[in-house]
Amino acid sequence: MSTRAPDSSSGLATDATVKMVRRTGYAPTVTPDSIEPIESEPVPKDADFKDRYSSRDLLGEGGMGEVRLTRDARIGREVAMKVVRPGAGSRSDMRSRFLREARVQGQLEHPAIVPVYDLGARPDGAAYFTMKRVRGKTLEEVIDDLRAREPAAVLEFSRRKLLSAFNSVCLAIDFAHARGVVHRDLKPGNVMLGGFGEVYVLDWGLAKIKGDIEPSSGPTRATAAETVDAPLSVRGQTEDGAVMGTPGFMAPEQLVSTDVDARADVYALGAMLFEICTLRPLHDKSKLSAVLDSTLRGPEARASVRAPGLDLPPELEAIWMRATALKREDRYETARELSEDLERFLDGDRDLEQRKKMADLHAVRGEEAALRARTDKTIEARRAAMQELGRALALDPSNTRAPRAMMKLLSEPPDELPQEAQDELERANWRNLRVSGRAAFFAYVAWFLFFPFTLLMGYRDAWLSAVMGVLMLGAAGASLWMSRQERPKDSMRLVAVICSMAAISVSARIFGPFMLAPALVLANSIGFAMTRKRSERWFVTVLGSAVIGVPFALEQLGILSPSYSFHDGHFEIMPHILSFDHPTWALALLAVTHFGIIFAAVAYVGAVRDHLKRYERHALVQAWHFRQLAPEDAVEPIAPPAEELSHCAADTHCGPKALRQQ
């Protein structure tokens, strides 16, 4: 690609062109490198003006003139005609500025600069120029609508769309700077957004041209929102023609001197970017003096201070902070540098937008799979749903559809347990068996603490006592073995409960089947039932009942000698293993045994319960974590407050339509 060597005598335009060639590899598309000097020569009257142009509606008014919709009969199209405001045409300075605007705008051929078609004078001598009729809304109107939370504006103008349009403005201004032109009145009101993506920079009436002599201005007054094109007192300084622009968008040096360059427009672009993102003006516009003072002193431009509720990206804040630096040497040197930083941010934003779209797609697929899973109740359908929903959250953690669908899916367990879950349940069962085995071991060992009392009472049948002790040792041994195994077997648990129940059955020959033995059976059965499946609990119920019922039945059948005798209204216990010759020791045995049963039962059940409680706590924490994936405020979206409207304008997911779709 060929490039034309810039002319070393072209001043500002040459410097900018050299930088553009180095940066992009090609020269500007418009030649020469700078626009032609603007002469104040008179404009000839258009003899056939009345036949060619027919005025229609008023489109707008500016400081120097008014713009009307006009039909050009020669071409057969509608154009916008700007005419010097009545009464102002007699002022040579206003007429000169008007002609400068037409010629500057006409020589800047760029897609974002409205082309000028014709320049002339009406029969009454008033100068006019025609240009392309542009349709749309000014950026100022868009910001006002967003600030007022107009639903249509919130839906149409996302932050990304506004930033893309702003980037087009930056490139158009960089183009003008390359031609040696500084706009000096950049503001949202001078940017037009069309309905088909068009972006136009308007009103070049205050443009400063390299090497051109500006016409002087007469006295005028301005407010904090109006364009100034005349002397203005700034902290006691007054310079003729020095202050030109709009307070709030003028750079500090623009307030006190005519020595402005491209960085003055960079400042205005930074102020516009701040207002686009925060919907707040960079400077307090309550009164003109406040705007001027803030401009010269330097405003607080940090979004974290000015608009803390918006959570704006720090990359954007860094861009406008640099663009609006108090000293111009601290700003971007060119509008293109600002644009390049903004492009880098938008590239990341585009990637984020694409990730959000992909996340929405996976979320929809996950919802469909979740519906199928609730219908056919297969593991494969649930796995597919969880995988799709997981992908959605991995792509966009802020996605609200995926966690809501996931919560619904998790709250409805499948009829068929997945193999992975079955394996985990099996491992949990092994852990429970080890814990219960350890607790049972200590409970069965505690049985032998009663033997000193039996020795003091004396034995009637030492063999039965020995059998009882051996059975309890067997139960304790089986429980200890079970607590030491990585994968305890149910058979050892069965051995432990059978041995312990048999020992309890033998102990029924001490106080009979209806004293002491029922308490022992109850404590032993509770521990067994807590660690067994529902279908297996019948076994311990039958076994415990047999411990009490079999000895009683054998006594009633006369196979075993009776344990109880009733006569003269008295109830008598007849011992068969121990002697009751020492009532004190018998009562002590009863007391210690029952207290021991209470302690052992509570300790055993408590140990198992603590273990299960840890699992319950773990499950509750997991459920809490899942709920954080779908917070309550994401389930029922709430319209954002006014101070957060900029975020809505920046994100299509928070518009009313998007909220309804969610």
KEKE-89618 format. One record per residue (C-alpha): y, x, z. Coordinates in steps of 0.001 Angstrom, whole numbers, plus 500000, padded with zeros to 6 digits. Example, Ala and Ser with C-alpha at 12.3 -4.5 7.8 and 13.67 -1.06 7.14 Angstrom:
REM residues 2
495500512300507800 498940513670507140 
***
This chain:
REM residues 662
500000500000500000 503323501485499005 506397501635501191 509973502280500236 511737505081502034 514586503688504098 518152504686503411 519391507086506084 522838505557505922 521839502028506870 522378502402510619 520540499929512889 518538498462510045 517304501906508986 516109502798512482 514309499479512844 512781499805509379 511449503279510070 509794501988513259 508339499019511390 506881501271508697 505307503515511303 503977500562513281 502716498267510524 502314500487507464 504621498463505245 508328497925504836 510097494552505295 509584492071502491 513323491561501986 515513494200500422 517947495827500907 517303497173504421 520348495375505822 522160492253504778 525294492603502718 528647492804504519 530110489371505105 533362489013503227 535958486441504238 536642485516500637 537440481832499978 534690479475498932 535274477672495619 535391473910495661 532406472077494231 533813469885491459 530804467599491268 530297467403495048 530591463593495205 528169463104492340 525622465547493697 525605464856497471 525479461563499344 525830461767503117 523483459825505386 522645460055509086 524169462494511550 521470464973512608 523411466994515157 526651468605516213 527464472182517135 530415474183518316 531793474708514805 530471471819512783 528196468877512357 524925468546510479 524184465476508402 521163464339506455 522228464436502805 520567463627499514 520857466237496772 520781464193493574 520511467284491373 517194468367492882 516148464944494106 515491465840497729 516909465428501199 518719468422502673 520644469143505844 524325469737505223 526445471530507787 530176470962507510 533021472461509526 533922470053512309 537017467995511432 540100469782512729 538310473097513117 538452473947509446 542138474678509709 541411477538512126 540774480686510119 538505482150512825 536273479057512887 536105478931509107 535219482619508972 532459482182511539 531135479190509634 530927481154506403 529362484106508228 526664481824509593 525828480471506140 525690483905504525 523749485557507356 521210482745507481 521001482683503693 520189486390503453 517533486313506181 514569485072504182 511816484492506735 509424481549507305 510927480955510761 514534480986509548 515800477857507795 516609478735504157 520104478071502851 520314476312499476 523994476121498660 527446477135499939 530715475606498835 533731473505499716 534187469776499525 537062468275497551 539062468076500805 538650471846501274 536151471698504168 533463474370503828 529838473319503827 526399474730503247 523107473003502688 519757474064504008 516225472843504348 515932469683506385 513600470488509279 511805467840511315 510568468126514849 511837468661518372 513801471501519814 512078473636522409 514711472416524870 513642468795524286 509984469745524699 510669471503528006 512689468511529219 509785466194528363 507303468448530149 509592468631533149 509705464826533162 505892464757532853 505910462748529643 502185462143528916 502540462650525162 504301465987525635 501768467186528205 498924466423525796 500604467847522694 502260470999524001 499801473196525841 500958476517527212 498996478291524512 500727476266521780 504174476968523205 503435480665523598 502187480873520005 505412479224518817 507446481576521009 505627484524519480 506729483333516032 510310483324517328 509888486920518531 508712488040515095 511552486205513344 514089487872515635 512430491253515071 512812490627511344 516518489878511809 516933493039513891 515313495027511104 518036493617508797 520771494716511223 521420491240512705 521518490332516406 521391486559517012 523252486559520385 522627482856521056 518889482533521497 517929479615523723 515406476723523691 517994474459522044 518103476775519033 514355476737518402 512832473865516433 509113472994516620 507751471024513675 504872468606513696 502670470845511524 503070474133513337 506462475045511877 508787477124514032 512445477692513161 515202479744514767 518474477840514346 522226478437514644 523153481923513469 526868481271513941 527294483938516638 525159486562514909 526386490147515178 526015492200512014 525843495966512003 529084497426510680 530764494045510169 534115493131511736 533957489861513635 536726487301513468 538605486836516715 538260483627518692 540825481391520238 540700480241523871 537937477873524914 536149476657528060 532421476498528762 529996475141531289 526722476648532441 524886474921529588 527297475421526670 527593478135524063 530561480451524602 532270482042521616 535603483081523137 537066485173525970 535590484418529389 536550485863532766 533655487745534338 534316489254537796 537933489746536931 537264491264533497 538501489522530379 537936490939526905 538938489180523745 535864488050521860 533537489866524261 531555486955525632 529547485163522987 526376483247523708 525046480742526201 525303481514529937 521845481779531382 520450483435528246 523053486128527695 522168489655528754 524373491293531421 525972493656528900 526722490670526643 528959489252529372 531223492278529654 531171494027526287 530818493653522536 528450496618522577 525188494690522276 522071495507520347 518602494071519788 517840494302523516 520368491530524196 518153489189522170 515113490578523995 516751489499527256 517296485984525891 513670485868524745 512531486833528251 514672484059529762 513141481581527297 509627482759528138 510322482272531851 511499478702531248 508550477900528957 506067478975531617 507775477649534760 509868474750533374 512692476213535429 515782478063534154 515858481768534899 519342481430536387 520715478714538656 522754476465536350 524464474424539037 527775475980538035 529000478615535614 530008481117538282 526490481038539728 524973481740536314 527301484646535653 526782486135539107 522990485819538809 523067487441535362 525092490440536527 523209490837539810 519745490204538414 517743487021539133 514548486620541131 512130486329538223 508788486568540031 506763483411539462 504998483921542797 508392483386544477 510104480945542128 507054478783541329 504212479744543700 502230476566543034 501767477259539321 499398480226539611 500742481814536426 498945484813534894 500458488114536090 500371489401532494 502973486811531467 505120487551534495 505091491257533618 506298490451530089 509329488383531084 510132490710534011 510389493644531612 512259491628528973 514905490478531494 515403493821533225 518975494283534434 519383497581532598 518776497313528888 517063500702528745 514359499196530994 513652496346528575 511482496218525503 513178498235522790 512335495626520152 511277492011520001 508090493156518258 507037495140521328 507430491968523367 505427490094520734 502638492678520811 502264492374524585 502230488602524229 499610488861521468 497384490902523757 497674488186526379 496981485447523825 493929487315522562 492511487193526072 493627483588526404 491862482715523138 488694484303524458 489038482256527635 489629479097525593 486529479802523510 484490480349526671 485741477017528012 484692475257524812 481250476853524937 480960475942528627 481790472313527821 479117472313525115 476460473653527505 477606471196530177 477116468260527781 473670469541526825 472848469994530510 473900466429531290 471684465128528499 468747467235529733 469363466017533286 469153462407532105 465850463168530375 464590464882533517 465326461793535617 463485459661533046 460333461590532227 460326463568535524 458850466699533947 459454470214535181 460333471462531699 463145468926531362 464589469961534724 464298473640533813 466138473037530528 468871471092532333 469383473765534988 469484476514532368 472130474718530309 474222473897533380 473868477478534596 475130478795531256 478125476454531480 479063477778534915 478511481377533853 480925480907530940 483497478945532937 483171478792536745 486009476239536823 484045473752534683 483683470503536659 481110468673534559 478300471189535085 478316471269538916 478510467480539161 475449467131536923 473717469905538838 474382468208542187 472883464957540902 469839466811539645 469352468717542893 469674465558544980 466672464013543211 463586466193543805 460912466008541102 457600464222541563 455855467335540316 456613470480542300 457284473524540083 454804476373540417 457523478698541698 458419476154544372 454758475698545240 454410479448545720 457509479552547912 456218476594549926 452941478417550419 454772481487551667 456794479322554039 453551477796555323 452191481282556039 455332482129557970 455014478917559973 451359479683560763 452262483143562001 454990481758564251 452825478935565585 449905481369566098 452100483658568191 453347480756570296 449803479344570721 448486482738571810 450913482921574729 450214479284575630 446424479838575709 446777483093577658 448844481198580218 445685479156580906 444205482123582795 447092482096585260 445300479172586940 442113481091587682 443342482503591024 443650478926592261 440121478116591104 438776481128593014 440546479980596163 439163476454595750 435603477656595125 433145476740592375 430511474040592269 429478474923588714 430494478480587830 428757478287584438 430983475444583230 434006477367584438 432830480434582515 432264478346579357 435766476943579683 437194480465579997 435250481742576992 436413478837574823 440039479431575793 439652483161575038 438330482195571615 441369479984570991 443747482752572106 441957485333569954 442034483136566847 445740482472567402 446518486180567831 444603487064564668 446458484347562780 449848485706563927 448975489191562599 447868488223559082 450127488322556011 448358485241554667 446840483380557635 443884481167556817 443746477550557878 440170478145559076 441405480340561935 443899477681562932 441005475216562923 438932477568565102 441786477865567569 442287474108567937 438550473342568180 438036476019570855 441053474865572831 440064471200572601 436502472074573673 437871473989576677 440013470984577591 436977468743577257 435082470950579722 438088470904582071 437658467116582247 434806467809584697 437403469091587215 439533465964587732 437782463570585379 438665462594581772 441833460671582740 443565463279584909 444994466588583685 442935466510580476 445207463971578662 448273466128579348 446494469192577982 445333467269574906 448852465996574244 450444469458574460 447777470970572226 447913468144569655 451710468281569282 451646471955568361 448875471431565828 450534468391564249 453848470236563773 452284472780561423 449835470600559511 450170468262556550 450407464548557152 446986464027555594 445396466430558113 446928464995561276 444141462453561587 441835465297562474 443741466328565587 444141462668566532 440387462079566353 439629465391568058 442067464737570911 440698461250571402 437173462684571488 438153465133574228 438958462170576457 436545459571575102 433300461566574839 433109462690578500 434052459171579599 431389457619577356 428748460068578560 429604459202582137 429385455494581415 426002455980579762 424734457895582782 424179461090580858 426834462808582947 427479462134586595 430595459969587093 433914461529587959 435430458462589644 434270456134592406 435868452883593593 435108451302597000 437045449289599536 440122449388597272 440144453186597117 439934455474594117 437858458622594649 437635461694592369 434306463493592417 434636467110591234 431854468829589299 433238472325588573 435532473093591518 435356472287595218 437939470060596907 437136471374600385 440638472895600534 443101470079599672 446076472448599744 444717474566596932 443660471477594977 447187470066595157 448598473461594283 446348473618591230 447435470158590121 451110470981590587 451008474389588900 448850473080586065 451168470206585240 454278472327585516 452575474919583340 451723472284580754 455350471232580602 456568474810580254 453940475801577678 454485472677575592 458255473116575576 457988476841574806 455522476266571988 457387473377570406 460705475186570907 459476478319569140 458255476341566156 461407474218566175 463679477299566223 461849478660563227 462222475377561371 465859475172562460 466592478460560723 465177477037557517 467166473857557983 470362475857558506 469576477907555412 469070474714553406 472328473212554691 474273476352553787 472754476252550316 473768472607549985 477296473511551081 477460476231548462 476334473781545797 479021471333546870 481646474031546358 480624474108542696 481821470515542421 484682470090544919 485757466581545755 489119466941544047 487280467790540828 485279464573540967 488338462321541085 491123464220539267 494617463807540689 497738464002538549 499442467367539144 502716467373541064 505949468032539243 506108471685540320 502695472289538755 503469470622535454 503813473960533702 500176474614534449 499338471258532852 501346472190529815 499404475428529717 495942473938529970 494561471135527807 491971470399530494 494564468880532830 496204466358530537 495650462631531193 493315462285528209 491269465272529314 491128463903532852 489858460567531593 487198462291529531 486035464219532577 
***
